[in-house]
Amino acid sequence: MELPKVAEKKKELYLHKLKLSSFEPLDKANERRKCPKCDRSKKLYCPYCYVSLVDTSLIPQLTLPLHVSVLQHPKEKVERSSIIPAKVLAPSSLDIYRMASLPAIHLDPNDTLFLYPTETAKAIKDVDRDLLKNAKHLLMIDSTWAQVQTFLKLPEVKKLTAVKISAAETTFWRYQQVDSTNLATVEALYFFFKEYDEAMNGSEYDGKYDNLLYFYTYNYNIIQERYINEKKEVLFMLSVVYEDTQLHKRCDSEA
């Protein structure tokens, strides 16, 4: 019997091309640990305190060319947020503000870019060269697509130059009723700095910010492995049912 195919041919994903640090420290973190700040039991990092529970000397630490401020909707589920690991990996370059209104942060239109695909958003390579050179700050939103209007209506946000990713497809594993080009927040952050680097240097990107997706890719691999194993179990059960059915048919014909 030819069993039904349960998996499509694996297409080449951008994740496969990333230059990432070794996952060995994460693989060795077998036990859950208590966060030193809030005492919650977690495995790799605390999503509430942005604290790594793996020795930080063993995992990548990044410094980004622009300071990133992330506005996180208060109803966004912290443990599901993709951007929090980026705070763990680039603690001095990224801040997360969990609130529905605008915090007291620097939002000067002369040196701040807003990463969101509004109707007027420009591709990063098309942003005015002087603004790109003077940029010091990047504003992002971390929320569901339904919640994002809360932030888009803010006058301070409307004054900023909006930028968007040129072309990329998400690898996010949670089902979303949106187009595949709608990226997870941390994916958008990565692709922004990839395209920013190319625009600023006029050369091919060399992978210097790939580790922004260090935890994201690790989790992606775990979920894919779990998915494959579950499909193998389904195939095994189908084969057992098939053999059992054939046995009954032979017994019936011989009776």
ROZA-733438 format. One record per residue (C-alpha): x, y, z; residue number from 1. Coordinates in Angstrom, 2 decimals, always signed. Layout:
! residues N
pt east: X; north: Y; up: Z; num: NUM
...
! end
This chain:
! residues 255
pt east: +0.00; north: +0.00; up: +0.00; num: 1
pt east: +1.21; north: +3.48; up: -0.82; num: 2
pt east: +0.39; north: +5.62; up: +2.20; num: 3
pt east: -0.79; north: +9.20; up: +1.65; num: 4
pt east: +1.95; north: +11.81; up: +1.63; num: 5
pt east: +1.73; north: +13.92; up: +4.76; num: 6
pt east: +4.52; north: +16.41; up: +4.12; num: 7
pt east: +5.31; north: +18.59; up: +1.14; num: 8
pt east: +8.80; north: +18.84; up: -0.26; num: 9
pt east: +10.82; north: +21.05; up: +2.03; num: 10
pt east: +11.43; north: +24.38; up: +0.35; num: 11
pt east: +14.54; north: +26.41; up: +0.91; num: 12
pt east: +13.91; north: +28.88; up: +3.74; num: 13
pt east: +15.95; north: +31.92; up: +4.68; num: 14
pt east: +16.46; north: +30.30; up: +8.10; num: 15
pt east: +18.59; north: +27.62; up: +6.47; num: 16
pt east: +21.06; north: +30.25; up: +5.25; num: 17
pt east: +21.61; north: +32.12; up: +8.52; num: 18
pt east: +25.05; north: +32.30; up: +10.12; num: 19
pt east: +24.11; north: +31.45; up: +13.70; num: 20
pt east: +26.10; north: +30.71; up: +16.82; num: 21
pt east: +26.12; north: +27.12; up: +18.05; num: 22
pt east: +22.91; north: +25.83; up: +19.67; num: 23
pt east: +24.94; north: +23.58; up: +21.98; num: 24
pt east: +24.38; north: +25.81; up: +25.07; num: 25
pt east: +20.63; north: +25.64; up: +24.47; num: 26
pt east: +20.67; north: +21.89; up: +23.89; num: 27
pt east: +22.46; north: +21.42; up: +27.20; num: 28
pt east: +19.87; north: +23.48; up: +29.09; num: 29
pt east: +17.77; north: +20.42; up: +29.88; num: 30
pt east: +16.26; north: +21.62; up: +33.15; num: 31
pt east: +14.00; north: +24.53; up: +33.95; num: 32
pt east: +15.49; north: +27.25; up: +36.13; num: 33
pt east: +14.03; north: +29.94; up: +38.30; num: 34
pt east: +14.31; north: +33.50; up: +37.07; num: 35
pt east: +16.51; north: +35.44; up: +39.52; num: 36
pt east: +14.15; north: +38.44; up: +39.29; num: 37
pt east: +10.63; north: +37.02; up: +39.44; num: 38
pt east: +11.20; north: +33.43; up: +40.56; num: 39
pt east: +9.19; north: +31.99; up: +37.64; num: 40
pt east: +10.36; north: +28.62; up: +36.38; num: 41
pt east: +11.54; north: +28.81; up: +32.74; num: 42
pt east: +14.00; north: +26.98; up: +30.52; num: 43
pt east: +16.01; north: +29.34; up: +28.29; num: 44
pt east: +14.95; north: +32.86; up: +29.29; num: 45
pt east: +12.32; north: +34.68; up: +31.30; num: 46
pt east: +9.89; north: +36.46; up: +28.94; num: 47
pt east: +8.70; north: +38.67; up: +31.78; num: 48
pt east: +12.07; north: +39.99; up: +32.96; num: 49
pt east: +14.05; north: +39.59; up: +29.69; num: 50
pt east: +16.69; north: +37.57; up: +31.54; num: 51
pt east: +18.66; north: +34.74; up: +29.97; num: 52
pt east: +18.67; north: +31.55; up: +32.04; num: 53
pt east: +21.57; north: +30.27; up: +29.97; num: 54
pt east: +25.04; north: +31.65; up: +30.70; num: 55
pt east: +25.22; north: +34.82; up: +28.55; num: 56
pt east: +28.90; north: +34.18; up: +27.84; num: 57
pt east: +27.81; north: +31.10; up: +25.87; num: 58
pt east: +25.12; north: +32.72; up: +23.70; num: 59
pt east: +25.40; north: +35.62; up: +21.22; num: 60
pt east: +25.13; north: +39.21; up: +22.43; num: 61
pt east: +24.53; north: +41.93; up: +19.85; num: 62
pt east: +24.84; north: +45.69; up: +19.60; num: 63
pt east: +22.57; north: +47.21; up: +16.97; num: 64
pt east: +23.34; north: +50.36; up: +14.93; num: 65
pt east: +19.97; north: +51.94; up: +15.87; num: 66
pt east: +18.27; north: +51.88; up: +19.24; num: 67
pt east: +15.01; north: +49.94; up: +18.97; num: 68
pt east: +11.86; north: +50.78; up: +20.90; num: 69
pt east: +9.08; north: +48.22; up: +20.74; num: 70
pt east: +5.52; north: +49.19; up: +21.66; num: 71
pt east: +3.85; north: +46.03; up: +22.90; num: 72
pt east: +0.08; north: +45.91; up: +23.24; num: 73
pt east: -0.96; north: +45.05; up: +26.83; num: 74
pt east: -3.14; north: +42.21; up: +25.53; num: 75
pt east: -0.27; north: +40.62; up: +23.63; num: 76
pt east: +0.58; north: +37.31; up: +25.28; num: 77
pt east: +4.08; north: +37.69; up: +26.67; num: 78
pt east: +5.03; north: +34.04; up: +26.35; num: 79
pt east: +4.03; north: +34.04; up: +22.69; num: 80
pt east: +5.88; north: +37.21; up: +21.73; num: 81
pt east: +8.64; north: +36.64; up: +19.19; num: 82
pt east: +10.46; north: +39.89; up: +19.98; num: 83
pt east: +11.34; north: +39.19; up: +23.62; num: 84
pt east: +14.32; north: +36.92; up: +22.81; num: 85
pt east: +15.79; north: +39.85; up: +20.84; num: 86
pt east: +15.82; north: +41.87; up: +24.06; num: 87
pt east: +17.74; north: +39.01; up: +25.70; num: 88
pt east: +20.26; north: +38.97; up: +22.83; num: 89
pt east: +20.62; north: +42.76; up: +22.43; num: 90
pt east: +19.81; north: +44.11; up: +25.92; num: 91
pt east: +21.43; north: +47.53; up: +25.51; num: 92
pt east: +20.00; north: +48.15; up: +22.03; num: 93
pt east: +16.34; north: +47.29; up: +22.49; num: 94
pt east: +13.58; north: +48.35; up: +24.88; num: 95
pt east: +10.06; north: +46.96; up: +25.16; num: 96
pt east: +7.21; north: +49.13; up: +26.41; num: 97
pt east: +4.12; north: +47.17; up: +27.34; num: 98
pt east: +1.27; north: +49.68; up: +27.14; num: 99
pt east: -1.52; north: +50.89; up: +24.86; num: 100
pt east: -0.46; north: +54.55; up: +24.95; num: 101
pt east: +2.80; north: +56.11; up: +23.89; num: 102
pt east: +5.55; north: +56.12; up: +26.54; num: 103
pt east: +7.84; north: +59.07; up: +27.13; num: 104
pt east: +10.48; north: +58.06; up: +24.60; num: 105
pt east: +12.48; north: +59.89; up: +21.96; num: 106
pt east: +10.48; north: +60.10; up: +18.71; num: 107
pt east: +12.11; north: +62.79; up: +16.61; num: 108
pt east: +10.98; north: +62.58; up: +12.95; num: 109
pt east: +14.47; north: +63.73; up: +11.92; num: 110
pt east: +16.21; north: +60.65; up: +13.28; num: 111
pt east: +13.51; north: +58.04; up: +13.95; num: 112
pt east: +12.15; north: +55.43; up: +11.55; num: 113
pt east: +8.90; north: +53.56; up: +12.05; num: 114
pt east: +8.93; north: +49.95; up: +10.86; num: 115
pt east: +5.43; north: +49.15; up: +9.68; num: 116
pt east: +3.93; north: +48.60; up: +6.19; num: 117
pt east: +1.58; north: +51.58; up: +6.08; num: 118
pt east: +0.17; north: +52.72; up: +2.73; num: 119
pt east: +2.91; north: +55.35; up: +2.47; num: 120
pt east: +5.77; north: +53.23; up: +3.82; num: 121
pt east: +8.97; north: +53.21; up: +1.79; num: 122
pt east: +11.34; north: +50.35; up: +1.14; num: 123
pt east: +14.46; north: +50.93; up: +3.21; num: 124
pt east: +16.62; north: +51.33; up: +0.10; num: 125
pt east: +14.30; north: +54.15; up: -1.04; num: 126
pt east: +14.45; north: +56.19; up: +2.18; num: 127
pt east: +16.10; north: +59.61; up: +1.88; num: 128
pt east: +19.83; north: +59.06; up: +2.20; num: 129
pt east: +20.34; north: +61.83; up: +4.77; num: 130
pt east: +17.55; north: +60.51; up: +6.98; num: 131
pt east: +18.99; north: +57.02; up: +6.78; num: 132
pt east: +22.45; north: +58.31; up: +7.73; num: 133
pt east: +21.09; north: +60.41; up: +10.61; num: 134
pt east: +18.76; north: +57.72; up: +11.93; num: 135
pt east: +19.40; north: +56.79; up: +15.56; num: 136
pt east: +16.14; north: +55.22; up: +16.57; num: 137
pt east: +13.74; north: +52.57; up: +15.23; num: 138
pt east: +10.16; north: +52.23; up: +16.44; num: 139
pt east: +8.29; north: +48.92; up: +16.14; num: 140
pt east: +4.95; north: +47.48; up: +17.23; num: 141
pt east: +4.45; north: +44.07; up: +18.79; num: 142
pt east: +0.78; north: +43.15; up: +18.71; num: 143
pt east: -1.76; north: +41.20; up: +16.71; num: 144
pt east: -2.74; north: +42.71; up: +13.38; num: 145
pt east: -6.13; north: +43.53; up: +14.88; num: 146
pt east: -4.61; north: +45.45; up: +17.81; num: 147
pt east: -2.16; north: +47.52; up: +15.79; num: 148
pt east: -4.64; north: +50.35; up: +15.06; num: 149
pt east: -4.25; north: +51.46; up: +18.69; num: 150
pt east: -0.73; north: +52.64; up: +17.87; num: 151
pt east: -1.19; north: +53.75; up: +14.26; num: 152
pt east: -3.67; north: +56.45; up: +15.38; num: 153
pt east: -1.14; north: +58.14; up: +17.68; num: 154
pt east: -0.16; north: +61.61; up: +16.30; num: 155
pt east: +3.50; north: +61.12; up: +17.31; num: 156
pt east: +3.67; north: +57.91; up: +15.30; num: 157
pt east: +1.97; north: +59.44; up: +12.25; num: 158
pt east: +4.76; north: +62.05; up: +12.01; num: 159
pt east: +7.47; north: +59.42; up: +11.56; num: 160
pt east: +8.81; north: +58.09; up: +8.27; num: 161
pt east: +7.36; north: +54.60; up: +7.87; num: 162
pt east: +9.55; north: +51.92; up: +6.30; num: 163
pt east: +8.79; north: +48.37; up: +5.21; num: 164
pt east: +10.59; north: +45.18; up: +4.33; num: 165
pt east: +11.03; north: +44.73; up: +0.58; num: 166
pt east: +10.13; north: +41.06; up: +0.23; num: 167
pt east: +10.19; north: +38.19; up: +2.70; num: 168
pt east: +7.93; north: +35.31; up: +3.71; num: 169
pt east: +7.33; north: +34.39; up: +7.32; num: 170
pt east: +8.40; north: +31.09; up: +8.84; num: 171
pt east: +6.28; north: +31.72; up: +11.94; num: 172
pt east: +4.70; north: +28.49; up: +13.12; num: 173
pt east: +1.48; north: +29.88; up: +14.60; num: 174
pt east: -1.44; north: +30.06; up: +12.20; num: 175
pt east: -2.38; north: +33.58; up: +11.14; num: 176
pt east: -5.23; north: +34.70; up: +8.90; num: 177
pt east: -2.95; north: +37.08; up: +7.03; num: 178
pt east: -0.66; north: +37.01; up: +4.01; num: 179
pt east: +2.61; north: +35.03; up: +4.24; num: 180
pt east: +4.56; north: +38.29; up: +3.86; num: 181
pt east: +3.25; north: +39.45; up: +7.27; num: 182
pt east: +6.27; north: +38.68; up: +9.41; num: 183
pt east: +6.66; north: +37.86; up: +13.06; num: 184
pt east: +7.99; north: +40.91; up: +14.91; num: 185
pt east: +11.48; north: +39.49; up: +15.37; num: 186
pt east: +11.61; north: +38.49; up: +11.69; num: 187
pt east: +10.75; north: +42.07; up: +10.73; num: 188
pt east: +13.52; north: +43.34; up: +13.03; num: 189
pt east: +16.06; north: +41.02; up: +11.43; num: 190
pt east: +15.10; north: +41.89; up: +7.86; num: 191
pt east: +15.13; north: +45.60; up: +8.69; num: 192
pt east: +18.75; north: +45.48; up: +9.84; num: 193
pt east: +19.71; north: +43.24; up: +6.93; num: 194
pt east: +18.30; north: +45.73; up: +4.42; num: 195
pt east: +19.54; north: +48.72; up: +6.43; num: 196
pt east: +23.06; north: +47.30; up: +6.35; num: 197
pt east: +22.89; north: +46.76; up: +2.58; num: 198
pt east: +21.54; north: +50.28; up: +2.01; num: 199
pt east: +24.17; north: +51.92; up: +4.21; num: 200
pt east: +27.16; north: +49.96; up: +2.94; num: 201
pt east: +26.16; north: +49.43; up: -0.68; num: 202
pt east: +27.33; north: +45.84; up: -0.50; num: 203
pt east: +25.96; north: +42.37; up: +0.08; num: 204
pt east: +24.87; north: +41.64; up: +3.64; num: 205
pt east: +27.40; north: +39.50; up: +5.54; num: 206
pt east: +25.24; north: +37.96; up: +8.27; num: 207
pt east: +26.27; north: +40.23; up: +11.14; num: 208
pt east: +22.71; north: +40.44; up: +12.54; num: 209
pt east: +21.65; north: +36.84; up: +11.90; num: 210
pt east: +21.85; north: +36.00; up: +15.60; num: 211
pt east: +18.80; north: +38.19; up: +16.21; num: 212
pt east: +17.02; north: +34.99; up: +15.14; num: 213
pt east: +19.11; north: +32.70; up: +17.37; num: 214
pt east: +16.29; north: +31.70; up: +19.77; num: 215
pt east: +13.64; north: +31.97; up: +17.05; num: 216
pt east: +15.44; north: +29.48; up: +14.79; num: 217
pt east: +16.11; north: +27.14; up: +17.68; num: 218
pt east: +12.41; north: +27.07; up: +18.55; num: 219
pt east: +11.51; north: +26.67; up: +14.88; num: 220
pt east: +13.75; north: +23.60; up: +14.60; num: 221
pt east: +12.23; north: +22.03; up: +17.72; num: 222
pt east: +8.70; north: +22.56; up: +16.45; num: 223
pt east: +9.55; north: +21.17; up: +13.01; num: 224
pt east: +11.15; north: +18.09; up: +14.57; num: 225
pt east: +8.07; north: +17.57; up: +16.73; num: 226
pt east: +5.83; north: +17.96; up: +13.69; num: 227
pt east: +7.83; north: +15.40; up: +11.69; num: 228
pt east: +7.77; north: +12.91; up: +14.57; num: 229
pt east: +4.00; north: +13.31; up: +14.93; num: 230
pt east: +3.57; north: +12.66; up: +11.19; num: 231
pt east: +5.72; north: +9.54; up: +11.49; num: 232
pt east: +3.43; north: +8.32; up: +14.26; num: 233
pt east: +0.41; north: +8.94; up: +12.03; num: 234
pt east: +2.02; north: +6.98; up: +9.20; num: 235
pt east: +2.81; north: +4.11; up: +11.56; num: 236
pt east: -0.77; north: +3.99; up: +12.82; num: 237
pt east: -2.08; north: +4.08; up: +9.25; num: 238
pt east: +0.15; north: +1.14; up: +8.33; num: 239
pt east: -1.04; north: -0.82; up: +11.38; num: 240
pt east: -4.68; north: -0.17; up: +10.50; num: 241
pt east: -4.01; north: -1.14; up: +6.87; num: 242
pt east: -2.30; north: -4.43; up: +7.82; num: 243
pt east: -5.07; north: -5.22; up: +10.28; num: 244
pt east: -7.69; north: -4.57; up: +7.59; num: 245
pt east: -5.87; north: -6.81; up: +5.11; num: 246
pt east: -5.62; north: -9.59; up: +7.71; num: 247
pt east: -9.36; north: -9.45; up: +8.33; num: 248
pt east: -10.03; north: -9.56; up: +4.60; num: 249
pt east: -7.85; north: -12.70; up: +4.20; num: 250
pt east: -9.54; north: -14.37; up: +7.17; num: 251
pt east: -12.97; north: -13.57; up: +5.74; num: 252
pt east: -12.06; north: -14.95; up: +2.33; num: 253
pt east: -10.68; north: -18.17; up: +3.81; num: 254
pt east: -13.70; north: -18.74; up: +6.07; num: 255
! end
